[in-house]
Amino acid sequence: MQPNYQYGVYIGRFQPLHIGHEHVIREALSKVETLIVVVGSAYQARTPVNPFTYDERRAMIEAVFKHEISTGRMIVMPLMDYDPDTRWAHHLRNDVHGIVLDRLNKGGIRLHGLKDTTIALAGYGKDASSYYLNMFPEWGSIQLTTQHGTINASDIRWDYLRSLPRMPHDAVSGSILAWLKEFSLTEAFKDLIAYKKALQEGREFYGTGPFLAADALVSHRGKILLVTRGKAVGKGTLAMPGGFLNDGEPFFYAACRELKEETGLEMAELEKYLVGHQVADKPDRSLRGRIVSVVYHFELPDSIEIPTVEGRDDAAHAGWYSFADLRPEQFFEDHYTLISNAF
């Protein structure tokens, strides 16, 4: 049967890859010449919602679809989360078009364009794909069905991320099951269990918000001041000094207080060096609940000698970093994006 489209695009997080994903991918491959599988939420620190890295998820897909990838019928690409959605769509469109153009021109000088190329979004479930289609009106649509409609990755993760994990024997392929068993013996798995438990306890004790918070982005001589989180939620990840507001406390003073408490940095008339601020209010920016934070950016003059900082309070460590040398997956929640926006 002649494929309906030259290229198909299938988007998923694959946390983990399960047999429902596999069925949809095979259905999509039957309708397109080449399928581009987009692994979303790439390059993030591990969380109970995104426990597996992009490289690990790519390896899962490659283990199941080794032949399709080796013959060029299937391509796997990463996509980071971007805010707002229009920015996310812009990156997805550019990356997909880049892959198609490289194949059309065989990796050389781009003599061929996209004018006569057909691309379609492939998806399971009319509602989800309709949401994507609003962002890519120039692409077609392939609606797919699945024999495994009740299987979802959220349920798999919930049962798996336990002190005594329940393995998804009937929901994933053999190679994925073997990998999950091996991963459950790692320190990363233990940290995820503690992360999940801390989130549950926090929600039970404090609720889901909304909560008010403030963060301090301090830059000096081309570097930024970051702390390493010491608590179970986000343990070991980098973050701006910050925390929740006390009763009756303004955002600005909360940012300055948290800066001192977590790094020991205290400066007279710090407000003189304030160069901007931004509001972080995306509803799903934190797994802890609805947290609205104001991020204050302080640019300290090169002429000032900054005293040594050290991790205090909730921070296991504090130090000055070159932001360009850091990777998104090293950061807590959306702090990498917030810092990128500030610069």
Phi and psi in degrees as GROMACS dihedral restraints (atoms count N, CA, C in turn):
[ dihedral_restraints ]
;  ai    aj    ak    al  type     phi  dphi    fc
    3     4     5     6     1   -69.4    20    10
    4     5     6     7     1   127.8    20    10
    6     7     8     9     1   -59.2    20    10
    7     8     9    10     1   145.2    20    10
    9    10    11    12     1   -72.7    20    10
   10    11    12    13     1   -32.8    20    10
   12    13    14    15     1  -135.8    20    10
   13    14    15    16     1   155.6    20    10
   15    16    17    18     1   -73.5    20    10
   16    17    18    19     1   -41.8    20    10
   18    19    20    21     1  -129.6    20    10
   19    20    21    22     1   138.1    20    10
   21    22    23    24     1  -118.3    20    10
   22    23    24    25     1   151.0    20    10
   24    25    26    27     1  -125.0    20    10
   25    26    27    28     1   120.3    20    10
   27    28    29    30     1  -119.9    20    10
   28    29    30    31     1   123.5    20    10
   30    31    32    33     1  -108.9    20    10
   31    32    33    34     1   133.2    20    10
   33    34    35    36     1  -162.6    20    10
   34    35    36    37     1   164.4    20    10
   36    37    38    39     1   -96.2    20    10
   37    38    39    40     1   -27.0    20    10
   39    40    41    42     1    53.9    20    10
   40    41    42    43     1    52.9    20    10
   42    43    44    45     1  -112.2    20    10
   43    44    45    46     1    71.8    20    10
   45    46    47    48     1   -98.1    20    10
   46    47    48    49     1  -178.5    20    10
   48    49    50    51     1   -67.0    20    10
   49    50    51    52     1   126.2    20    10
   51    52    53    54     1  -125.4    20    10
   52    53    54    55     1   177.2    20    10
   54    55    56    57     1   -67.6    20    10
   55    56    57    58     1   -22.5    20    10
   57    58    59    60     1   -66.1    20    10
   58    59    60    61     1   -45.1    20    10
   60    61    62    63     1   -57.7    20    10
   61    62    63    64     1   -46.1    20    10
   63    64    65    66     1   -60.8    20    10
   64    65    66    67     1   -41.7    20    10
   66    67    68    69     1   -63.9    20    10
   67    68    69    70     1   -44.7    20    10
   69    70    71    72     1   -63.3    20    10
   70    71    72    73     1   -41.0    20    10
   72    73    74    75     1   -62.1    20    10
   73    74    75    76     1   -43.9    20    10
   75    76    77    78     1   -66.2    20    10
   76    77    78    79     1   -38.5    20    10
   78    79    80    81     1   -62.9    20    10
   79    80    81    82     1   -41.5    20    10
   81    82    83    84     1   -65.7    20    10
   82    83    84    85     1   -39.4    20    10
   84    85    86    87     1   -62.5    20    10
   85    86    87    88     1   -26.9    20    10
   87    88    89    90     1   -76.9    20    10
   88    89    90    91     1   -11.5    20    10
   90    91    92    93     1  -114.4    20    10
   91    92    93    94     1    -4.5    20    10
   93    94    95    96     1  -134.3    20    10
   94    95    96    97     1   159.1    20    10
   96    97    98    99     1   -75.6    20    10
   97    98    99   100     1   -41.7    20    10
   99   100   101   102     1  -136.0    20    10
  100   101   102   103     1   132.9    20    10
  102   103   104   105     1  -109.7    20    10
  103   104   105   106     1   127.2    20    10
  105   106   107   108     1  -100.7    20    10
  106   107   108   109     1   113.1    20    10
  108   109   110   111     1   -94.4    20    10
  109   110   111   112     1   117.0    20    10
  111   112   113   114     1   -98.7    20    10
  112   113   114   115     1   118.8    20    10
  114   115   116   117     1   -92.9    20    10
  115   116   117   118     1   106.3    20    10
  117   118   119   120     1   -80.2    20    10
  118   119   120   121     1   170.9    20    10
  120   121   122   123     1    51.2    20    10
  121   122   123   124     1    42.6    20    10
  123   124   125   126     1   -77.7    20    10
  124   125   126   127     1   154.3    20    10
  126   127   128   129     1    58.0    20    10
  127   128   129   130     1    50.1    20    10
  129   130   131   132     1  -118.0    20    10
  130   131   132   133     1   154.0    20    10
  132   133   134   135     1   -64.6    20    10
  133   134   135   136     1   152.1    20    10
  135   136   137   138     1   -64.5    20    10
  136   137   138   139     1   136.3    20    10
  138   139   140   141     1  -140.2    20    10
  139   140   141   142     1   167.0    20    10
  141   142   143   144     1   -61.4    20    10
  142   143   144   145     1   -21.7    20    10
  144   145   146   147     1   -86.8    20    10
  145   146   147   148     1   -34.3    20    10
  147   148   149   150     1  -124.5    20    10
  148   149   150   151     1    70.6    20    10
  150   151   152   153     1   -75.5    20    10
  151   152   153   154     1   -21.3    20    10
  153   154   155   156     1  -111.2    20    10
  154   155   156   157     1   139.4    20    10
  156   157   158   159     1   -71.2    20    10
  157   158   159   160     1   168.0    20    10
  159   160   161   162     1   -60.9    20    10
  160   161   162   163     1   -45.0    20    10
  162   163   164   165     1   -60.8    20    10
  163   164   165   166     1   -38.1    20    10
  165   166   167   168     1   -67.8    20    10
  166   167   168   169     1   -41.7    20    10
  168   169   170   171     1   -69.6    20    10
  169   170   171   172     1   -37.5    20    10
  171   172   173   174     1   -61.6    20    10
  172   173   174   175     1   -41.3    20    10
  174   175   176   177     1   -63.7    20    10
  175   176   177   178     1   -36.7    20    10
  177   178   179   180     1   -60.1    20    10
  178   179   180   181     1   -47.7    20    10
  180   181   182   183     1   -64.5    20    10
  181   182   183   184     1   -42.4    20    10
  183   184   185   186     1   -65.4    20    10
  184   185   186   187     1   -33.4    20    10
  186   187   188   189     1   -66.3    20    10
  187   188   189   190     1   -35.2    20    10
  189   190   191   192     1   -87.1    20    10
  190   191   192   193     1   -35.3    20    10
  192   193   194   195     1  -116.3    20    10
  193   194   195   196     1    43.1    20    10
  195   196   197   198     1   -59.2    20    10
  196   197   198   199     1   -45.0    20    10
  198   199   200   201     1   -65.8    20    10
  199   200   201   202     1   -45.8    20    10
  201   202   203   204     1   -62.0    20    10
  202   203   204   205     1   -37.3    20    10
  204   205   206   207     1   -74.3    20    10
  205   206   207   208     1   -42.0    20    10
  207   208   209   210     1   -65.5    20    10
  208   209   210   211     1   -29.0    20    10
  210   211   212   213     1   -90.8    20    10
  211   212   213   214     1    -1.5    20    10
  213   214   215   216     1    84.0    20    10
  214   215   216   217     1     5.7    20    10
  216   217   218   219     1   -76.4    20    10
  217   218   219   220     1   -16.6    20    10
  219   220   221   222     1  -139.8    20    10
  220   221   222   223     1   137.1    20    10
  222   223   224   225     1  -126.6    20    10
  223   224   225   226     1   135.5    20    10
  225   226   227   228     1  -110.4    20    10
  226   227   228   229     1   130.1    20    10
  228   229   230   231     1  -136.7    20    10
  229   230   231   232     1   148.8    20    10
  231   232   233   234     1   -89.1    20    10
  232   233   234   235     1   155.1    20    10
  234   235   236   237     1  -145.1    20    10
  235   236   237   238     1   120.7    20    10
  237   238   239   240     1   -74.1    20    10
  238   239   240   241     1   160.5    20    10
  240   241   242   243     1   -79.3    20    10
  241   242   243   244     1   133.9    20    10
  243   244   245   246     1  -128.0    20    10
  244   245   246   247     1   149.8    20    10
  246   247   248   249     1  -126.0    20    10
  247   248   249   250     1   127.8    20    10
  249   250   251   252     1   -81.9    20    10
  250   251   252   253     1  -176.0    20    10
  252   253   254   255     1   -60.9    20    10
  253   254   255   256     1   -30.9    20    10
  255   256   257   258     1   -63.0    20    10
  256   257   258   259     1   -34.7    20    10
  258   259   260   261     1   -70.0    20    10
  259   260   261   262     1   -38.8    20    10
  261   262   263   264     1   -60.8    20    10
  262   263   264   265     1   -46.1    20    10
  264   265   266   267     1   -64.2    20    10
  265   266   267   268     1   -38.0    20    10
  267   268   269   270     1   -60.8    20    10
  268   269   270   271     1   -45.1    20    10
  270   271   272   273     1   -68.4    20    10
  271   272   273   274     1   -40.5    20    10
  273   274   275   276     1   -62.6    20    10
  274   275   276   277     1   -46.8    20    10
  276   277   278   279     1   -59.5    20    10
  277   278   279   280     1   -48.3    20    10
  279   280   281   282     1   -62.3    20    10
  280   281   282   283     1   -41.7    20    10
  282   283   284   285     1   -68.3    20    10
  283   284   285   286     1   -42.1    20    10
  285   286   287   288     1   -65.1    20    10
  286   287   288   289     1   -46.3    20    10
  288   289   290   291     1   -62.6    20    10
  289   290   291   292     1   -35.3    20    10
  291   292   293   294     1   -63.5    20    10
  292   293   294   295     1   -42.3    20    10
  294   295   296   297     1   -64.2    20    10
  295   296   297   298     1   -44.9    20    10
  297   298   299   300     1   -63.2    20    10
  298   299   300   301     1   -44.8    20    10
  300   301   302   303     1   -63.9    20    10
  301   302   303   304     1   -38.8    20    10
  303   304   305   306     1   -62.8    20    10
  304   305   306   307     1   -38.2    20    10
  306   307   308   309     1   -71.8    20    10
  307   308   309   310     1   -39.9    20    10
  309   310   311   312     1   -63.2    20    10
  310   311   312   313     1   -36.4    20    10
  312   313   314   315     1  -100.8    20    10
  313   314   315   316     1     9.7    20    10
  315   316   317   318     1    53.8    20    10
  316   317   318   319     1    37.0    20    10
  318   319   320   321     1    78.6    20    10
  319   320   321   322     1     0.8    20    10
  321   322   323   324     1   -97.8    20    10
  322   323   324   325     1  -153.2    20    10
  324   325   326   327     1   -62.8    20    10
  325   326   327   328     1   134.9    20    10
  327   328   329   330     1   -79.0    20    10
  328   329   330   331     1    92.3    20    10
  330   331   332   333     1   -93.6    20    10
  331   332   333   334     1   -21.6    20    10
  333   334   335   336     1  -106.8    20    10
  334   335   336   337     1   138.3    20    10
  336   337   338   339     1  -103.4    20    10
  337   338   339   340     1  -166.8    20    10
  339   340   341   342     1   -98.5    20    10
  340   341   342   343     1     5.5    20    10
  342   343   344   345     1   -53.0    20    10
  343   344   345   346     1   -45.5    20    10
  345   346   347   348     1  -103.7    20    10
  346   347   348   349     1    16.6    20    10
  348   349   350   351     1   -98.1    20    10
  349   350   351   352     1   133.7    20    10
  351   352   353   354     1  -102.4    20    10
  352   353   354   355     1   129.1    20    10
  354   355   356   357     1  -129.1    20    10
  355   356   357   358     1   140.7    20    10
  357   358   359   360     1  -140.5    20    10
  358   359   360   361     1   147.1    20    10
  360   361   362   363     1   -84.6    20    10
  361   362   363   364     1   128.1    20    10
  363   364   365   366     1  -105.8    20    10
  364   365   366   367     1   133.7    20    10
  366   367   368   369     1  -157.5    20    10
  367   368   369   370     1   157.9    20    10
  369   370   371   372     1  -104.3    20    10
  370   371   372   373     1   122.6    20    10
  372   373   374   375     1   100.1    20    10
  373   374   375   376     1   117.3    20    10
  375   376   377   378     1   -60.7    20    10
  376   377   378   379     1   -39.1    20    10
  378   379   380   381     1   -64.8    20    10
  379   380   381   382     1   -47.0    20    10
  381   382   383   384     1   -63.3    20    10
  382   383   384   385     1   -46.3    20    10
  384   385   386   387     1   -70.4    20    10
  385   386   387   388     1   -31.5    20    10
  387   388   389   390     1   -62.5    20    10
  388   389   390   391     1   -36.7    20    10
  390   391   392   393     1   -61.3    20    10
  391   392   393   394     1   -45.4    20    10
  393   394   395   396     1   -66.5    20    10
  394   395   396   397     1   -39.7    20    10
  396   397   398   399     1   -61.5    20    10
  397   398   399   400     1   -29.8    20    10
  399   400   401   402     1   -61.4    20    10
  400   401   402   403     1   -26.4    20    10
  402   403   404   405     1   -89.1    20    10
  403   404   405   406     1   -20.6    20    10
  405   406   407   408     1  -130.0    20    10
  406   407   408   409     1    65.9    20    10
  408   409   410   411     1   -63.4    20    10
  409   410   411   412     1   -19.3    20    10
  411   412   413   414     1   -80.6    20    10
  412   413   414   415     1   -10.6    20    10
  414   415   416   417     1   -98.5    20    10
  415   416   417   418     1   152.6    20    10
  417   418   419   420     1   -80.4    20    10
  418   419   420   421     1  -174.5    20    10
  420   421   422   423     1  -136.4    20    10
  421   422   423   424     1   135.6    20    10
  423   424   425   426     1  -122.0    20    10
  424   425   426   427     1   109.7    20    10
  426   427   428   429     1   -89.5    20    10
  427   428   429   430     1   126.9    20    10
  429   430   431   432     1  -117.9    20    10
  430   431   432   433     1   153.9    20    10
  432   433   434   435     1  -109.0    20    10
  433   434   435   436     1   165.1    20    10
  435   436   437   438     1  -136.8    20    10
  436   437   438   439     1   150.0    20    10
  438   439   440   441     1   -87.0    20    10
  439   440   441   442     1    -0.8    20    10
  441   442   443   444     1  -128.0    20    10
  442   443   444   445     1    49.9    20    10
  444   445   446   447     1   -64.5    20    10
  445   446   447   448     1   -23.6    20    10
  447   448   449   450     1   -89.4    20    10
  448   449   450   451     1    -7.6    20    10
  450   451   452   453     1   -84.1    20    10
  451   452   453   454     1   130.2    20    10
  453   454   455   456     1  -142.6    20    10
  454   455   456   457     1   152.1    20    10
  456   457   458   459     1   -66.2    20    10
  457   458   459   460     1   -29.6    20    10
  459   460   461   462     1   -60.9    20    10
  460   461   462   463     1   -45.6    20    10
  462   463   464   465     1   -64.5    20    10
  463   464   465   466     1   -39.7    20    10
  465   466   467   468     1   -60.6    20    10
  466   467   468   469     1   -46.5    20    10
  468   469   470   471     1   -64.4    20    10
  469   470   471   472     1   -41.6    20    10
  471   472   473   474     1   -59.9    20    10
  472   473   474   475     1   -43.7    20    10
  474   475   476   477     1   -75.9    20    10
  475   476   477   478     1   -31.4    20    10
  477   478   479   480     1   -75.4    20    10
  478   479   480   481     1   -42.4    20    10
  480   481   482   483     1   -82.2    20    10
  481   482   483   484     1    73.1    20    10
  483   484   485   486     1  -138.3    20    10
  484   485   486   487     1   158.0    20    10
  486   487   488   489     1   -57.2    20    10
  487   488   489   490     1   -37.2    20    10
  489   490   491   492     1  -115.5    20    10
  490   491   492   493     1    88.1    20    10
  492   493   494   495     1   -64.1    20    10
  493   494   495   496     1   141.5    20    10
  495   496   497   498     1   -95.1    20    10
  496   497   498   499     1   113.4    20    10
  498   499   500   501     1   -78.7    20    10
  499   500   501   502     1   136.6    20    10
  501   502   503   504     1   -81.9    20    10
  502   503   504   505     1    66.3    20    10
  504   505   506   507     1   -56.2    20    10
  505   506   507   508     1   -38.3    20    10
  507   508   509   510     1   -96.4    20    10
  508   509   510   511     1     3.2    20    10
  510   511   512   513     1  -114.6    20    10
  511   512   513   514     1   -12.5    20    10
  513   514   515   516     1  -133.7    20    10
  514   515   516   517     1   161.3    20    10
  516   517   518   519     1   -71.0    20    10
  517   518   519   520     1   163.0    20    10
  519   520   521   522     1   -57.0    20    10
  520   521   522   523     1   -41.7    20    10
  522   523   524   525     1   -66.7    20    10
  523   524   525   526     1   -35.5    20    10
  525   526   527   528     1   -70.9    20    10
  526   527   528   529     1   -40.9    20    10
  528   529   530   531     1   -61.3    20    10
  529   530   531   532     1   -42.8    20    10
  531   532   533   534     1   -63.2    20    10
  532   533   534   535     1   -39.9    20    10
  534   535   536   537     1   -66.4    20    10
  535   536   537   538     1   -42.2    20    10
  537   538   539   540     1   -62.6    20    10
  538   539   540   541     1   -38.7    20    10
  540   541   542   543     1   -63.5    20    10
  541   542   543   544     1   -43.2    20    10
  543   544   545   546     1   -66.9    20    10
  544   545   546   547     1   -40.2    20    10
  546   547   548   549     1   -66.0    20    10
  547   548   549   550     1   -30.8    20    10
  549   550   551   552     1   -66.3    20    10
  550   551   552   553     1    -8.8    20    10
  552   553   554   555     1   -98.5    20    10
  553   554   555   556     1     2.2    20    10
  555   556   557   558     1   -93.0    20    10
  556   557   558   559     1   163.9    20    10
  558   559   560   561     1   -66.1    20    10
  559   560   561   562     1   -34.1    20    10
  561   562   563   564     1   -60.0    20    10
  562   563   564   565     1   -39.0    20    10
  564   565   566   567     1   -65.2    20    10
  565   566   567   568     1   -42.2    20    10
  567   568   569   570     1   -61.7    20    10
  568   569   570   571     1   -40.9    20    10
  570   571   572   573     1   -64.5    20    10
  571   572   573   574     1   -37.0    20    10
  573   574   575   576     1   -67.1    20    10
  574   575   576   577     1   -36.6    20    10
  576   577   578   579     1   -63.0    20    10
  577   578   579   580     1   -44.9    20    10
  579   580   581   582     1   -64.7    20    10
  580   581   582   583     1   -38.4    20    10
  582   583   584   585     1   -60.7    20    10
  583   584   585   586     1   -50.0    20    10
  585   586   587   588     1   -61.2    20    10
  586   587   588   589     1   -43.2    20    10
  588   589   590   591     1   -63.7    20    10
  589   590   591   592     1   -43.6    20    10
  591   592   593   594     1   -63.7    20    10
  592   593   594   595     1   -38.6    20    10
  594   595   596   597     1   -62.7    20    10
  595   596   597   598     1   -44.3    20    10
  597   598   599   600     1   -62.7    20    10
  598   599   600   601     1   -46.6    20    10
  600   601   602   603     1   -64.5    20    10
  601   602   603   604     1   -39.7    20    10
  603   604   605   606     1   -63.4    20    10
  604   605   606   607     1   -42.9    20    10
  606   607   608   609     1   -67.0    20    10
  607   608   609   610     1   -38.3    20    10
  609   610   611   612     1   -66.8    20    10
  610   611   612   613     1   -36.3    20    10
  612   613   614   615     1   -84.4    20    10
  613   614   615   616     1   -45.5    20    10
  615   616   617   618     1  -100.7    20    10
  616   617   618   619     1   -19.3    20    10
  618   619   620   621     1    88.9    20    10
  619   620   621   622     1  -165.9    20    10
  621   622   623   624     1  -112.7    20    10
  622   623   624   625     1    11.9    20    10
  624   625   626   627     1    92.3    20    10
  625   626   627   628     1  -163.6    20    10
  627   628   629   630     1   -74.6    20    10
  628   629   630   631     1   150.1    20    10
  630   631   632   633     1  -119.1    20    10
  631   632   633   634     1   152.5    20    10
  633   634   635   636     1  -108.5    20    10
  634   635   636   637     1   137.0    20    10
  636   637   638   639     1  -144.7    20    10
  637   638   639   640     1   168.0    20    10
  639   640   641   642     1  -143.8    20    10
  640   641   642   643     1   145.0    20    10
  642   643   644   645     1  -130.3    20    10
  643   644   645   646     1   153.3    20    10
  645   646   647   648     1  -118.9    20    10
  646   647   648   649     1   118.6    20    10
  648   649   650   651     1  -101.6    20    10
  649   650   651   652     1   109.7    20    10
  651   652   653   654     1  -113.7    20    10
  652   653   654   655     1   122.8    20    10
  654   655   656   657     1  -117.9    20    10
  655   656   657   658     1   145.3    20    10
  657   658   659   660     1  -158.5    20    10
  658   659   660   661     1   123.9    20    10
  660   661   662   663     1    52.6    20    10
  661   662   663   664     1    43.7    20    10
  663   664   665   666     1    80.1    20    10
  664   665   666   667     1     6.3    20    10
  666   667   668   669     1  -124.7    20    10
  667   668   669   670     1   162.7    20    10
  669   670   671   672     1  -122.1    20    10
  670   671   672   673     1   151.9    20    10
  672   673   674   675     1   -91.3    20    10
  673   674   675   676     1   121.3    20    10
  675   676   677   678     1  -130.6    20    10
  676   677   678   679     1   154.1    20    10
  678   679   680   681     1  -115.0    20    10
  679   680   681   682     1   155.0    20    10
  681   682   683   684     1  -100.6    20    10
  682   683   684   685     1   123.4    20    10
  684   685   686   687     1   -68.5    20    10
  685   686   687   688     1   136.9    20    10
  687   688   689   690     1  -103.6    20    10
  688   689   690   691     1   -17.3    20    10
  690   691   692   693     1   -79.5    20    10
  691   692   693   694     1   163.8    20    10
  693   694   695   696     1   -59.9    20    10
  694   695   696   697     1   -37.3    20    10
  696   697   698   699     1   -74.7    20    10
  697   698   699   700     1   105.8    20    10
  699   700   701   702     1    78.7    20    10
  700   701   702   703     1    22.0    20    10
  702   703   704   705     1   -55.8    20    10
  703   704   705   706     1   129.9    20    10
  705   706   707   708     1    87.2    20    10
  706   707   708   709     1    -4.9    20    10
  708   709   710   711     1   -91.9    20    10
  709   710   711   712     1   159.4    20    10
  711   712   713   714     1   -89.1    20    10
  712   713   714   715     1   144.6    20    10
  714   715   716   717     1  -153.3    20    10
  715   716   717   718     1   160.6    20    10
  717   718   719   720     1   -72.7    20    10
  718   719   720   721     1   146.6    20    10
  720   721   722   723     1   -59.4    20    10
  721   722   723   724     1   134.8    20    10
  723   724   725   726     1   176.3    20    10
  724   725   726   727     1   175.2    20    10
  726   727   728   729     1   177.0    20    10
  727   728   729   730     1  -170.5    20    10
  729   730   731   732     1   -82.2    20    10
  730   731   732   733     1   152.1    20    10
  732   733   734   735     1   -74.5    20    10
  733   734   735   736     1   143.0    20    10
  735   736   737   738     1   -79.6    20    10
  736   737   738   739     1   163.6    20    10
  738   739   740   741     1   -57.2    20    10
  739   740   741   742     1   129.5    20    10
  741   742   743   744     1    73.5    20    10
  742   743   744   745     1     9.9    20    10
  744   745   746   747     1   -96.5    20    10
  745   746   747   748     1   130.2    20    10
  747   748   749   750     1   -67.1    20    10
  748   749   750   751     1   156.0    20    10
  750   751   752   753     1   -56.7    20    10
  751   752   753   754     1   -46.3    20    10
  753   754   755   756     1   -60.3    20    10
  754   755   756   757     1   -45.3    20    10
  756   757   758   759     1   -69.9    20    10
  757   758   759   760     1   -30.5    20    10
  759   760   761   762     1   -65.2    20    10
  760   761   762   763     1   -40.6    20    10
  762   763   764   765     1   -62.9    20    10
  763   764   765   766     1   -43.6    20    10
  765   766   767   768     1   -66.2    20    10
  766   767   768   769     1   -40.7    20    10
  768   769   770   771     1   -63.5    20    10
  769   770   771   772     1   -47.2    20    10
  771   772   773   774     1   -64.5    20    10
  772   773   774   775     1   -35.0    20    10
  774   775   776   777     1   -59.5    20    10
  775   776   777   778     1   -46.0    20    10
  777   778   779   780     1   -67.8    20    10
  778   779   780   781     1   -45.0    20    10
  780   781   782   783     1   -65.5    20    10
  781   782   783   784     1   -34.4    20    10
  783   784   785   786     1   -95.6    20    10
  784   785   786   787     1   -21.0    20    10
  786   787   788   789     1  -126.7    20    10
  787   788   789   790     1   -14.7    20    10
  789   790   791   792     1    83.0    20    10
  790   791   792   793     1    -0.9    20    10
  792   793   794   795     1   -82.7    20    10
  793   794   795   796     1   119.0    20    10
  795   796   797   798     1  -137.2    20    10
  796   797   798   799     1   125.9    20    10
  798   799   800   801     1  -131.6    20    10
  799   800   801   802     1   137.6    20    10
  801   802   803   804     1   -68.3    20    10
  802   803   804   805     1   140.3    20    10
  804   805   806   807     1    54.5    20    10
  805   806   807   808     1    44.0    20    10
  807   808   809   810     1   -58.1    20    10
  808   809   810   811     1   -29.6    20    10
  810   811   812   813     1   -61.8    20    10
  811   812   813   814     1   -20.2    20    10
  813   814   815   816     1   -62.2    20    10
  814   815   816   817     1   -25.3    20    10
  816   817   818   819     1  -101.9    20    10
  817   818   819   820     1    10.2    20    10
  819   820   821   822     1   -72.8    20    10
  820   821   822   823     1   123.7    20    10
  822   823   824   825     1  -114.2    20    10
  823   824   825   826     1    -5.6    20    10
  825   826   827   828     1   168.9    20    10
  826   827   828   829     1   170.3    20    10
  828   829   830   831     1  -152.5    20    10
  829   830   831   832     1   161.0    20    10
  831   832   833   834     1  -144.4    20    10
  832   833   834   835     1   152.7    20    10
  834   835   836   837     1  -101.4    20    10
  835   836   837   838     1   125.2    20    10
  837   838   839   840     1  -101.9    20    10
  838   839   840   841     1   102.8    20    10
  840   841   842   843     1  -134.5    20    10
  841   842   843   844     1    18.6    20    10
  843   844   845   846     1   -61.2    20    10
  844   845   846   847     1   126.1    20    10
  846   847   848   849     1   -54.4    20    10
  847   848   849   850     1   -35.9    20    10
  849   850   851   852     1  -104.4    20    10
  850   851   852   853     1    26.1    20    10
  852   853   854   855     1   -70.6    20    10
  853   854   855   856     1   -18.3    20    10
  855   856   857   858     1  -135.0    20    10
  856   857   858   859     1   141.4    20    10
  858   859   860   861     1   -76.4    20    10
  859   860   861   862     1   -13.2    20    10
  861   862   863   864     1   -76.2    20    10
  862   863   864   865     1   -20.5    20    10
  864   865   866   867     1   144.8    20    10
  865   866   867   868     1  -169.0    20    10
  867   868   869   870     1   -79.6    20    10
  868   869   870   871     1   109.3    20    10
  870   871   872   873     1  -121.7    20    10
  871   872   873   874     1   120.6    20    10
  873   874   875   876     1  -106.4    20    10
  874   875   876   877     1   122.5    20    10
  876   877   878   879     1  -125.7    20    10
  877   878   879   880     1   147.3    20    10
  879   880   881   882     1  -106.8    20    10
  880   881   882   883     1   123.9    20    10
  882   883   884   885     1  -101.9    20    10
  883   884   885   886     1   119.9    20    10
  885   886   887   888     1  -101.9    20    10
  886   887   888   889     1   128.4    20    10
  888   889   890   891     1  -103.8    20    10
  889   890   891   892     1   118.1    20    10
  891   892   893   894     1  -110.1    20    10
  892   893   894   895     1   126.0    20    10
  894   895   896   897     1  -108.7    20    10
  895   896   897   898     1   106.8    20    10
  897   898   899   900     1   -84.9    20    10
  898   899   900   901     1   138.1    20    10
  900   901   902   903     1   -63.5    20    10
  901   902   903   904     1   148.1    20    10
  903   904   905   906     1   -60.8    20    10
  904   905   906   907     1   -27.8    20    10
  906   907   908   909     1   -70.4    20    10
  907   908   909   910     1   -18.1    20    10
  909   910   911   912     1   -82.8    20    10
  910   911   912   913     1   132.6    20    10
  912   913   914   915     1   -90.7    20    10
  913   914   915   916     1   119.5    20    10
  915   916   917   918     1   -89.4    20    10
  916   917   918   919     1   130.5    20    10
  918   919   920   921     1   -64.6    20    10
  919   920   921   922     1   158.7    20    10
  921   922   923   924     1   -61.5    20    10
  922   923   924   925     1   136.8    20    10
  924   925   926   927     1  -104.2    20    10
  925   926   927   928     1   157.5    20    10
  927   928   929   930     1  -148.4    20    10
  928   929   930   931     1   150.3    20    10
  930   931   932   933     1   -71.0    20    10
  931   932   933   934     1   128.2    20    10
  933   934   935   936     1  -134.2    20    10
  934   935   936   937     1   170.5    20    10
  936   937   938   939     1    55.8    20    10
  937   938   939   940     1  -118.9    20    10
  939   940   941   942     1   -80.3    20    10
  940   941   942   943     1    -7.9    20    10
  942   943   944   945     1   -92.9    20    10
  943   944   945   946     1   128.4    20    10
  945   946   947   948     1   -79.1    20    10
  946   947   948   949     1   -23.5    20    10
  948   949   950   951     1  -159.9    20    10
  949   950   951   952     1   153.0    20    10
  951   952   953   954     1  -137.4    20    10
  952   953   954   955     1   142.6    20    10
  954   955   956   957     1  -169.3    20    10
  955   956   957   958     1   171.6    20    10
  957   958   959   960     1   -98.0    20    10
  958   959   960   961     1   133.0    20    10
  960   961   962   963     1  -130.7    20    10
  961   962   963   964     1   148.1    20    10
  963   964   965   966     1   -84.4    20    10
  964   965   966   967     1   114.5    20    10
  966   967   968   969     1   -60.6    20    10
  967   968   969   970     1   -34.3    20    10
  969   970   971   972     1   -65.4    20    10
  970   971   972   973     1   -21.3    20    10
  972   973   974   975     1   -89.2    20    10
  973   974   975   976     1    -2.7    20    10
  975   976   977   978     1  -101.4    20    10
  976   977   978   979     1   156.2    20    10
  978   979   980   981     1  -109.4    20    10
  979   980   981   982     1   149.8    20    10
  981   982   983   984     1   -55.6    20    10
  982   983   984   985     1   -36.9    20    10
  984   985   986   987     1   -71.9    20    10
  985   986   987   988     1    -4.2    20    10
  987   988   989   990     1   -85.5    20    10
  988   989   990   991     1    -7.7    20    10
  990   991   992   993     1  -104.0    20    10
  991   992   993   994     1   151.9    20    10
  993   994   995   996     1   -78.4    20    10
  994   995   996   997     1   133.2    20    10
  996   997   998   999     1    44.9    20    10
  997   998   999  1000     1  -124.6    20    10
  999  1000  1001  1002     1  -102.3    20    10
 1000  1001  1002  1003     1    19.8    20    10
 1002  1003  1004  1005     1   -64.6    20    10
 1003  1004  1005  1006     1   -34.2    20    10
 1005  1006  1007  1008     1   -61.7    20    10
 1006  1007  1008  1009     1   -44.7    20    10
 1008  1009  1010  1011     1   -64.8    20    10
 1009  1010  1011  1012     1   -42.6    20    10
 1011  1012  1013  1014     1   -62.5    20    10
 1012  1013  1014  1015     1   -40.9    20    10
 1014  1015  1016  1017     1   -67.5    20    10
 1015  1016  1017  1018     1   -41.4    20    10
 1017  1018  1019  1020     1   -59.7    20    10
 1018  1019  1020  1021     1   -42.8    20    10
 1020  1021  1022  1023     1   -62.0    20    10
 1021  1022  1023  1024     1   -38.4    20    10
 1023  1024  1025  1026     1   -65.4    20    10
 1024  1025  1026  1027     1   -33.1    20    10
